[in-house]
C-alpha cells in the first residue's frame, strides 16, 4: 500500500498572534511554526499502518519549517519525504493546496491519503474532503482508528458524546485523522541525526482550479468578552479567593 | 433566492443544530426567498415534526442504516442542489458537516467558508465572520454567491421547533445511494457510562494542554478528589492518552453543564467551549491572558497552574481538617 501523508506547518496558536499591517493576515515574522497537531496524528497512523501490514509512506510537508518536520517524519519511519513549495508568508489554505495534493496522490499511485481532520488555517474548508472530492475517492473525517486488511479499510469515526461509528471502505481513499490509534511516538536525537541525511524531494504547487473563492477582508482579535472577574496572577491570592468563592456557593466539599 | 439548510439526526433524535441552520437561513431570507430544509435519515417523522420554521422540507429517507455516511449525505445533497439551484447552502460544523461542506464546494466549484459565526447579506454576496486559530482570530470574509457555509453550533439561536405542513414535505428514497455508496457503516459504539458520566457530574476539574505531562495529571486528580469533582481533559490531553476518552469535554467528547467547572491550562478552543460554556460556574486558570477560555469564565486567573493547584490543595486540606 502506498500512503501519502500531509504535514502542514501552522503558527503556534499557544503563542500570541498579532495582525499584520495590511489587516488581512497575521504577522508571521516572529511566530513559531509547528506541525499541525492533527497532521502529527495522521503521520503516526501512517507509520502504524506500515508497521502492521507493510506500506510505503511518503510524507509531504508544506509551510515554514517543512524540512525540519520532514526529517522528523523520516526518523519516525517515512520512506520518502517531499516538500511542497508554498507562497512565503501566506497562510496554508487547504482549499488552495488540495489540487496539488490530489496531483501528488496520482503521481505517487497512492492508495491512501492521510491528513489531519482540520488545521487552524482551514477557514476555507478542510483538506480531506477537498482531496477526496477532487479525486472522486471516498473520504471520511474525524477518524480515531484505521485498520487495513488488504485493500479494505475499517475506519472508526468520532461523532461526539463518546459515540463512535465504524465504516468499511475500499482503497483508494482519503482520511482526515482526528487521533491516531496510538499517541504519536517520540524520536531520539540519534535517529533524528541519522534521518537528517534523508534527501528531501521538491514539488511545485498546482493551481487550485477554483474560479471563485471567498476572500478575507479583515482579520481582528475577538473582543475579550470577559464579563468575568480577573483574580490576577498571584497563586496565593487566587487560592484564597477561590476558597471563599467555592464556600459561598456551597461548592467546597461537604 | 433559495437557501438549503442541512439538518441531521440519528437514533431517533434530531440534532439541535439543525434548527440553528434553519434559523440562520431564515435570518437572511427576504420576501420571495425560500428556506428549504434537507434531511437524510431514518427519522423522517421527527424531521417533519420539527422543521416547521422552514418553507419546505426535503427528506431523503433511509430505512435501514441509522447513521448516514457523509459521502452518501453529500451525494444526495448534490442532487438536491442540482434540482433546486440554491444561492446558499448552510452546513453545520458537525462530524458529518466536516466531510460534506468541502465535498459539495469541490463538486459545485462554489466558495466555502468554515467556522462561521455571523452572516450578513449584501446584494449578491455575503459578508461572514469566521473563527480561525482556535478562536483567537476572527476573519471577516466576502463570499460571492452561490456558496456553501459551515456554521458553528451555537452561533444562531434555534428556530422554533414545530410541524411542517405535509404538502411542503418532499420525500426521496435514500436507500439506492446508501446501497451503492463506497462507504458502508458497519457498527455504532455508544459509550458505557458505568464508570463515569461527565454529563451528570456536578463538579468537574478539567485539565488542558497546559498541564504539560501525564505525571502532572495526578496533581489535578488529587485536587478534584478534594473538591468531590470528576477529573476531565480537553482534546489534546485525551489524544495523548493521558486520560480516557470518556473523560473528554468538548465537541468530540461530552457536553457538560456542572455547577463547578475548574479549567486548568485549557486554552478554550471553540470546540472545547461548545462542550462546557453552559456550566453554572466556570473558573479558568491559564498563563495566557488572551486565552479564549476567559471569554466564558466567571472567574479567571493567570497564575501558574501548578502554584495554584498546590495552594488551593493546601487550603482545602486545612479546611477539611486533614
Contacts between the chains, C-beta under 8 A, distances in Angstrom:
chain1	res1	chain2	res2	distance
A	11	B	133	7.0
A	13	B	133	4.9
A	13	B	134	4.8
A	13	B	136	6.1
A	13	B	267	7.7
A	14	B	209	7.2
A	14	B	267	6.8
A	14	B	288	7.0
A	16	B	288	7.8
A	16	B	290	6.6
A	17	B	133	5.8
A	17	B	136	5.4
A	17	B	137	5.9
A	19	B	137	7.9
A	26	B	133	7.6
A	26	B	137	6.7
A	37	B	236	6.8
A	37	B	239	7.6
A	41	B	239	6.8
A	94	B	102	7.7
A	95	B	102	7.5
A	95	B	105	7.7
A	95	B	112	7.0
A	98	B	106	7.6
A	117	B	98	6.8
A	118	B	98	7.5
A	120	B	132	6.2
A	120	B	133	4.6
A	120	B	134	5.7
A	121	B	132	6.6
A	121	B	133	7.6
A	122	B	114	6.6
A	123	B	113	6.4
A	123	B	114	5.6
A	123	B	115	6.3
A	123	B	130	5.2
A	123	B	131	7.8
A	123	B	132	5.2
A	123	B	139	5.7
A	123	B	141	7.5
A	124	B	111	7.7
A	124	B	112	5.9
A	124	B	113	6.4
A	124	B	114	7.0
A	125	B	101	6.2
A	125	B	102	3.8
A	125	B	105	5.7
A	125	B	112	4.3
A	125	B	114	5.8
A	125	B	150	7.7
A	126	B	98	5.8
A	126	B	99	7.9
A	126	B	101	7.5
A	126	B	102	5.2
A	126	B	114	7.1
A	127	B	102	8.0
A	128	B	99	7.4
A	128	B	102	7.9
A	129	B	70	7.8
A	129	B	98	7.2
A	129	B	99	4.9
A	129	B	100	7.4
A	129	B	101	7.0
A	129	B	102	3.8
A	129	B	103	4.5
A	129	B	106	7.4
A	130	B	102	4.6
A	130	B	103	7.9
A	130	B	105	7.6
A	130	B	106	5.6
A	132	B	99	8.0
A	132	B	103	6.7
A	133	B	102	6.8
A	133	B	103	4.5
A	133	B	106	3.6
A	133	B	107	5.7
A	134	B	106	5.8
A	138	B	71	5.5
A	138	B	181	7.9
A	138	B	182	4.0
A	138	B	183	4.9
A	139	B	70	7.8
A	139	B	71	7.0
A	139	B	99	6.2
A	139	B	103	7.2
A	140	B	69	7.4
A	140	B	70	7.0
A	140	B	71	7.7
A	140	B	99	6.7
A	140	B	183	6.2
A	141	B	70	7.4
A	141	B	95	7.4
A	141	B	98	4.8
A	141	B	99	4.8
A	142	B	95	5.1
A	142	B	98	6.4
A	142	B	252	7.0
A	154	B	186	7.3
A	156	B	189	7.9
A	157	B	95	6.4
A	158	B	95	6.7
A	158	B	252	4.5
A	159	B	67	7.5
A	159	B	95	4.7
A	159	B	252	8.0
A	160	B	94	7.7
A	160	B	95	6.4
A	160	B	251	5.9
A	160	B	252	5.5
A	160	B	253	7.3
A	160	B	255	7.9
A	161	B	191	7.7
A	161	B	199	8.0
A	161	B	253	7.7
A	161	B	254	6.1
A	161	B	255	6.8
A	162	B	190	7.3
A	162	B	191	3.4
A	162	B	245	6.6
A	162	B	246	5.9
A	162	B	253	7.0
A	162	B	254	6.6
A	163	B	188	6.7
A	163	B	189	7.0
A	163	B	190	5.7
A	163	B	191	7.2
A	164	B	188	7.5
A	164	B	189	4.4
A	165	B	67	5.0
A	165	B	185	6.0
A	165	B	187	7.2
A	165	B	188	5.4
A	165	B	189	7.6
A	166	B	185	7.3
A	166	B	186	5.1
A	166	B	187	4.2
A	166	B	188	7.7
A	166	B	189	7.3
A	167	B	69	6.1
A	167	B	183	5.1
A	167	B	184	6.2
A	167	B	185	5.6
A	167	B	186	6.5
A	168	B	183	7.7
A	168	B	184	4.9
A	168	B	186	5.1
A	169	B	182	5.6
A	169	B	183	4.7
A	169	B	184	7.0
A	170	B	182	6.8
A	176	B	98	7.2
A	176	B	99	7.6
A	178	B	239	7.9
A	178	B	252	6.5
A	179	B	238	7.9
A	179	B	239	4.8
A	182	B	241	7.5
A	183	B	239	6.9
A	183	B	240	5.1
A	183	B	241	4.4
A	210	B	109	6.3
A	210	B	111	7.8
A	211	B	109	6.3
A	212	B	109	7.1
A	212	B	110	7.1
A	212	B	111	5.6
A	212	B	144	5.4
A	213	B	111	5.0
A	214	B	111	4.3
A	214	B	112	7.0
A	214	B	113	4.8
A	214	B	128	7.6
A	214	B	141	4.7
A	214	B	142	6.6
A	214	B	143	4.3
A	214	B	144	7.5
A	214	B	147	6.9
A	215	B	141	6.3
A	215	B	142	5.2
A	216	B	139	5.0
A	216	B	140	7.2
A	216	B	141	5.4
A	217	B	127	7.3
A	217	B	140	5.0
A	217	B	141	6.4
A	217	B	142	5.4
A	218	B	139	7.7
A	218	B	140	4.8
A	219	B	132	7.6
A	219	B	137	5.4
A	219	B	138	7.0
A	219	B	139	5.4
A	219	B	140	7.5
A	220	B	137	7.3
A	220	B	138	5.3
A	220	B	140	7.2
A	221	B	136	7.3
A	221	B	137	6.6
A	221	B	138	7.4
A	221	B	290	7.8
A	222	B	135	6.9
A	222	B	136	7.4
A	222	B	137	7.6
A	222	B	138	5.4
A	222	B	292	7.2
A	222	B	295	7.1
A	224	B	290	7.4
A	224	B	294	6.8
A	224	B	295	6.6
A	225	B	295	3.9
A	225	B	296	7.4
A	226	B	294	5.5
A	226	B	295	6.5
A	226	B	297	7.7
A	226	B	300	7.0
A	228	B	282	7.5
A	228	B	284	7.9
A	228	B	294	6.6
A	228	B	296	7.8
A	228	B	297	4.5
A	228	B	298	4.7
A	228	B	299	5.8
A	228	B	300	5.4
A	229	B	298	7.1
A	229	B	299	5.3
A	229	B	300	7.3
A	230	B	294	8.0
A	230	B	300	5.4
A	230	B	301	7.6
A	230	B	302	7.7
A	231	B	299	5.5
A	231	B	300	6.5
A	231	B	301	4.3
A	232	B	301	6.5
A	232	B	302	7.0
A	232	B	303	7.4
A	233	B	301	6.9
A	233	B	302	4.3
A	233	B	303	4.8
A	234	B	303	6.1
A	235	B	301	7.9
A	235	B	303	4.1
A	235	B	304	6.3
A	235	B	307	3.5
A	235	B	308	4.6
A	235	B	310	7.5
A	235	B	311	5.0
A	236	B	311	5.4
A	238	B	285	7.5
A	238	B	301	4.2
A	238	B	303	5.4
A	238	B	308	5.7
A	238	B	311	7.5
A	239	B	308	6.0
A	239	B	311	3.6
A	239	B	312	4.4
A	239	B	314	7.6
A	239	B	315	5.6
A	240	B	315	7.2
A	241	B	299	7.6
A	242	B	283	6.5
A	242	B	299	7.4
A	242	B	312	6.0
A	243	B	312	7.1
A	243	B	315	4.9
A	243	B	316	7.1
A	243	B	319	6.9
A	245	B	281	8.0
A	245	B	283	7.6
A	245	B	299	6.5
A	246	B	227	7.6
A	246	B	260	7.3
A	249	B	259	7.6
A	249	B	260	7.6
A	249	B	281	6.3
A	251	B	203	6.6
A	251	B	227	7.4
A	251	B	259	6.4
A	251	B	260	4.9
A	251	B	281	7.1
A	252	B	227	7.6
A	252	B	316	7.1
A	252	B	319	6.7
A	253	B	226	6.1
A	253	B	227	5.7
A	253	B	228	4.4
A	253	B	316	7.2
A	253	B	320	6.7
A	254	B	228	7.6
